[in-house]
Amino acid sequence: MAKEYINELLTHEAKFRYMLLSRMIQDCNYYLGYGNRSKNCLWASSEEEHIDIMKKLYNSFPDADKPEWITMQKIEEYEKAMI
């Protein structure tokens, strides 16, 4: 479901995309911890879709504006742990 809206999400201002990416990271941490690997605690409808959207959000920022609190490497670590 969320994947249908990715192009629209990427048109939002940077602040919104930073906040969404941050929220999605928190979802990953909860999913891997107290969430007991339940898809219901993810913003997207599946682990694969959730990670895909995180990657697209991260890549939507120019190199100079990429968040300092997450890297593509860390997103890929979440991917390995979740999928």
N, C-alpha and C positions, 0 to 999 in steps of 0.2 A: 504493500500500500504506500509506504513512505517513498519508495523508489520512484513512483509516478511523479512526485513533487520535487525531485532533486533539482531539475533545471530552475524551477521557481525559487527554491531555497538559495541557490547560488547567485541569484540576482539581488538578494537582500544586502543591506549595508554590512560592512565588515563587523561591526559590533554585534549584530544579531548572529552572524556566522561563528564568531568567537564564542559567544554564549552557548549556542547549540552544540558546538564541538566539545566544550567544557562539560555540558550536561551529559553528552553521549559517553564521555570518558568516565564520569561518575556512574553511569549505568553499567559500564563494563566492570568497574570495580565491585559494584553491588552484585552483579550477575555472578562474578567469580567468587564472591564471598557469601554474605548472608542471603543472597538471592537464590542460592542453591541451583544455579544454572537454569533458572526459569526464563523462558523467552518473554514472559509477561512483564518483566522488569526492564526490558529494552525499549528504547524509543522506536526503533524500526521493528518490523514484524518477524525478523529472523536474525540470527547471528551474522550470516553472510551479508545480508542487506545492511545491517547496522555498521559493519566494518567498511563496506563499500562506500557508504555515505560519509563516514568519518574521513576516509581517504580523499574523497572528492572535496569535502569541506577544507581539509588541510591544503590540498593542492590549489584551492581557489584563491589563496593568498599569494601575492608576489613574494619572492625569496626574502626581501628586506622586511616584510610584514608578517612572516610566519610566526605563529605563537612560540614563545620561548619555553612554555610549560609542557609541550608535547612535541615529539618528533615522529617522522614516518616510521622510523625503526621501532618506536614504542607502540605505534598503532599495529605494526606487523607482529609484535609480541602478543598484543591482545588477540589478534587474529589466530595465532598458533594456539593460544590458550583456550580460545572459545570454540574453535571449529574443529 
